[in-house]
Amino acid sequence: MLPAAKSLNLLRLLWLAALLAGMAGARAEALKTGSRGPFLHNIPLYDSEGNVISPPALLGDDGRPQEARAAPYSTEQTCGKCHDYDVISQGWHFNAADSNVKPGRPGEPWILTDPATHTQIPLSYRGWPGTFKPPDLGLSDYDFLTNFARHFPGGGLGDPDTIDSADPRMGRMQITGTMEIDCLICHQSTGAYNHEGRFTALQGENFRWAPTIAAGLGTFGGFSNAGSMADQWHPGEQVPATPPSIKYNRAKFDADTNVMFQVTRRAPSANCYYCHTSQSPPGDARWQSDPDVHLRAGMVCVDCHRNGLDHKIVRGYEGEARDRTITEAAIDLRAKIMQRDDPAISGDNARQLARRQLDAELGMIDTLTCSGCHASGRLASPRPIHKGLPPVHFKKLTCTACHSGPLPGPQPEIVHTSLAHGLGLAAPVRGKNTAPIIVQPVFLHDTDGRIAPYKMVWPSYWARLKDGKLTPLLPAGAAKSACLPKQNPEEAVRDPYNTKPLTDQQIQQALESLADNSSEAVFIAAGKMYRLDKGKLVAEESAAAAPYSWALAHDVRPARQALGAKGCADCHASDSPAFLGTVLARGPVEPAKGLSREMWEMRGEDKTWIEVFAFAFKFRPWLKGIVLGAAFVVLVVLAHYALRGVGVITAAISTKRSPP
Amino acid sequence: MNSAAKLSYTAMCLGAAVLAASGIGVFALGRPPMTHWVLMAHMAAAPVFAAALAGVAVTWADLCRKGSKPRLGAAAKVLLWIILVCGLVVMLSGVLPMTPLFGTDGQRALYLTHRWAGIVLAAAVLLHLPALRPHADVTRH
């Protein structure tokens, strides 16, 4: 071979080697289909170390059957191969504990509920007024997970960047694994996601294994409780080098050890409902209620509540854009894409442009509100007509005030929600007194001063009061210190949620048992603070007992069932629920002992005016009659003289034209 | 001019005064929309004004036609017809929004019509009073 040919071959080999090295090194996330058609997710599974999961052969070397044991799959490694996990982690469902994220409009809190101690404390990492931040109560992130993992999708505080092995609670994650974002909770399209299985796994603190169990890929291989294993561990000790494995279902793997995931970007509403169900009235009455009008029209939740890769899902309220934060990570990602498309652009310029683009995209959020969508006609939404409704109502009411939630009655009704009552998981039938008691709709003013419907819950907890500062007791602390009535086994079976209200005597006993020299024991419930004054129980209004409320927007009722569709008297009447409905604070005391307020009172309005205005509507037909009658008279007079004027003009013209 | 005409005219002026004070006053003070007791006063004065305007139309129209006796000044005649036309527009644009005939766009149009016709009406009433003064013979008849 000629030297020239040899060197050419060498070059070719080098080029081929470089190409292969490049392919191997290329991150998979650079690959996109770009199609509106779904990508067939027949993909390999990866464990948390990034190794491909390949179950051992059916028969071992000795010819004996062997189980398909392997490490649980990691969503960060598996889904993250193509979908940037770090970017997704910025999403609204995962970023609650990120202090750089603006809290936005107060939403549904997590409610720490313990029937035994009659505790219900609204919690939120976002610092919404009226809620407690878990760390402020002495609740660690790990404790938060053990309480709420049932409806927590993972990520964020569940999947910290580093695990503090010296922390006796967080250090457990070295054994239990972190709680990665479980993409399939929202994105599986088959309805085969096993929430019960996931819940069972999470009850055992099997965070690392839960996604695999829930996806139905396998079962626990010889263990079922990582929490028990973690109980044996103490800070500073070594953790097991090889965590227990999953016994995979071989049928899930094809010949190339790929697994088929039937996933969708347009998540079915049923997936959302696992965490976002509001059931009212509670009990076996679902047949009495209609679903949201949008869903009946064939839409799904994510048609409006959209998100990009960053999963900053549109919450859909007006003014949301100003509550959004454009993070450096989002700018970096967009700048990276820009530089890929235009290599000539400098890094700084790309970031500036990215910032501008992302700012402009915030405007898009406003088009996904009720009014934004219906005014623009997006998704063929009908244009609101609002015949007979004076426009002043749009300044004073939100769209949801008339269109969302149940029609108001004399009292708000009790509602159960997924987050608060664990809906979506099988449990003894939850009743109207099952804690936490949440009511809806309560009509309050929003931040723009418009009337809007809200859900409302009253905190209930035992606390210590010292120097004017209230320190709530967590259920474990309250159970340990307070002398509280205990259910006997029969009662526990009959009333698993311990709904029997506390009597004054029981509250007094508990407060006496909690008393110490350094602080005063108090009980917060149903809008009041109970305390002992010279040995006597007193209950008084207190800011600490104020309710927490959050806006409700669903289910949306059709136009003909909107408030006001039957006429002005839907609201402007002497018994209008929106103004004169009674909101009774609910909690673990007799309902009659709860604080009672009418809606106008909660909004700080003038009752006399409301009653007079409502009374005035009785005379509205008279007003219309008088004014229309008067208008008719004036019109006839004007027409009469106008016609006479026309007669004079025509007479004059005809006189002029007559021959001399 | 008979007592009915005088009564109608007086009632119309009083009604118009309340309506203008409550309606235009709210905007002049920069506190729209009109609500609460101001709205109530506006709504209470409206039927008084409407009935009085009808009375004025019936009792004054003939006085204001061309060549009528007793003679009114041209300004007073023209202003009265303006009052009647604007009053009609104000009444209809005030009462039609209370019926289920107009949607939001129509309601807004009616609202603006009501506002501007009301301003013109108030101005016309205000000018009509001095326009009557030189012709005291009107009140003698």
Interface residues (C-beta under 8 A of the other chain):
Chain A: P384 I385 H386 K387 G388 L389 P390 P391 V392 F394 K395 D606 W609 V612 F613 A616 R620 W622 L623 K624 I626 V627 L628 G629 A630 A631 V633 V634 L635 V637 L638 H640 Y641 R644 V648
Chain B: P33 T35 H36 W37 L39 M40 M43 A46 P47 A50 A51 L53 A54 A57 V58 A61 R65 K66 W81 L84 V85 G87 L88 M91 L92 G94 V95 P97 M98 T99 P100 L101 F102 G103 T104 Q107 R108 Y111
